[in-house]
Amino acid sequence: MTDETRREIARLLARELALRTVISPRRPGQGFQTFGEFKRTMGVAGSGLAWHHIVGQTTSNLQRFGAEAIHNTANLVRLEHGTGSIHQEITNLYNSVQPELTGTNTLTVRAWIGTKSFEQQQDFGIRVIRAFGGTV
């Protein structure tokens, strides 16, 4: 995917967020203390797939929301994994600077979204997955 395509997706997400009037509550699910515990219980994602955290498993998010909210069946989805996959493209977006989305020329999308509530991050994460053609 090109940088221009990534910027266009960021612009689309910015428009969606601007029009958003309601943020859904947390999705219910079963929580785990570690990602490893989650994988031992739920199994591998599958061939060519990876488990993807809708709300990222950053140190800050783990401290703010707790491990059981982050490593939760409602916060993890299977996505195609590998070079050029939806999982890689989402990672590339989160690691990029997208001023039209974040309102800043310095923060990455990951740093910007990390300042939001769990529910806002969940809403955004679901929108990102759908924008790249995934399902939740």
PyMOL commands that set and color helices and strands:
alter all, ss='L'
color gray80, all
select helices_A, chain A and resi 3-19+35-42+59-65+67-70+86-94+99-102+109-113+118-131
alter helices_A, ss='H'
color red, helices_A
select strands_A, chain A and resi 49-53+76-80
alter strands_A, ss='S'
color yellow, strands_A
deselect
rebuild
show_as cartoon
